[in-house]
Amino acid sequence: MTVHNPVSWTRTDLVRVSVDAAALGLTGLAGLTGLAVPSAPSALNAAQAHRITVRDAGGRCAPAHVEAAAGGRAELLFLAEDVPSLGYRTWWLEAAESSDEAADCGPAVTGGWTGAPGRSS
């Protein structure tokens, strides 16, 4: 995925992308158990979607968050860091072979909220 920066300063921002699970080889699983389900070849579950990693040209992982996964597609956010002014940077989406391999990119960004210090929720 190539991210273009049309402004005259280096930019870091979130990028939202819709990912086709079949293009990454994430098909044929419908449950969290990992059992193949022949009648649902394009089903995508959350456990599979969290195997998606985003890497830059140097092979470094970019922080990423799967917002939703259904119908063979995943909605993904990732942090595009240091895109040069009037330029571009490229990242690659790939599916890790296992959850352990995906964990090599660091902890998943959960999007969870925490309360402000000194305030009860």
N, C-alpha and C positions, 0 to 999 in steps of 0.2 A: 504494500500500500504506500503510495507516494503522497506526502502532505506538502502542499505548496503554501508559501508565505508571501502574500502580495504587498506587504507593508515594508517600510524602510528600516525596521529594527528586528533583531533576533526575537523570536517569539516561542513561548512555551504555552501550550493549551491542551485541553481535552479534545479528543477526536472520537466521534461516534460512528460505528460501522455495523452494518448488517452482514453477518457471515453465513455463507452456505455450508452447512455441515458436511455435505457430501464432497465438496471440493477439498475439505481437509481430511477426508476419510473417516469422519465420525458418523457412521450410520449403523443401523441394525440393532440398536439397543433401545429398549423402551423403559426399562426399570432400573432402579438403583443397584440391583443385584448383579448386573453385568451379563445377564443371560440374553442370548440372541433371541429375537422374536421375528420369525420369518414373515409374519403378516404385517409388520411395521418396519420396512426397510429404511425409511427415511426418518424414523422417530429420533428425537434428540432429547436427552434429559440433562438435568443440571450437572450431574456428575461428569458427563462427557464434555459439556460446555466448559467446565472449569479446567479441562485439559488444554484449552486453547492458550497458546503463549504468543507474545508479541516481542520480536527481536529486531534490533537495529542492524546496520551494516557491520558493526563490530561483534555481533552475536550477543550483545548485552540485552537483558530483558527490560522491557518497559512496563511500568505499573499498569495493570489492566483489571477491569471489572466487568463481569458478565451481568448485564441487567436483566435479561430474559432469555429463555431457550424454549422454543416450541416449533412444531411443524417443520423440522429440518433446518431451522435457522436460529442463530444466536445474535442477540443485540449486545455489542461489546463497546466499552469505553476504554481508551488507553491514553496515557500522557505522552504527547509528542513534545519532547524537550529540545530546545535549542535549534529550532528550524531557522536557518539563516535568512537575513533580510533579502527580499526579492529573490528567494531561492526555494529549495525543497530538501526534504530528507525522506528516505525510504525505510519502511519497517516491513517485516515479513510476519504473516500470521501462519502458525503451524500448530499441529496437534501433537502434544507430548504422547509418548508411548504409554505412559502410566501417570497416575496422580503423583507418584513419587518424583518422576522426572519433571512434572509441572511445578512441583514444590521447589525444585532447584532455582526457579525464578524468584523465590521468596514467598512470603505469605500472601495469600489472595487479598485483594483490596475488598473489604466487605461492605463498605458504604454505611456501616453502622454509626449511630449517633451516640454521643456521650454527653452527660450533663455538664453544665458550666461549673467550675470550681466554686465551692461554697454555697451551692444551690441544691436544694432537694428537688427531685422530680416528681 
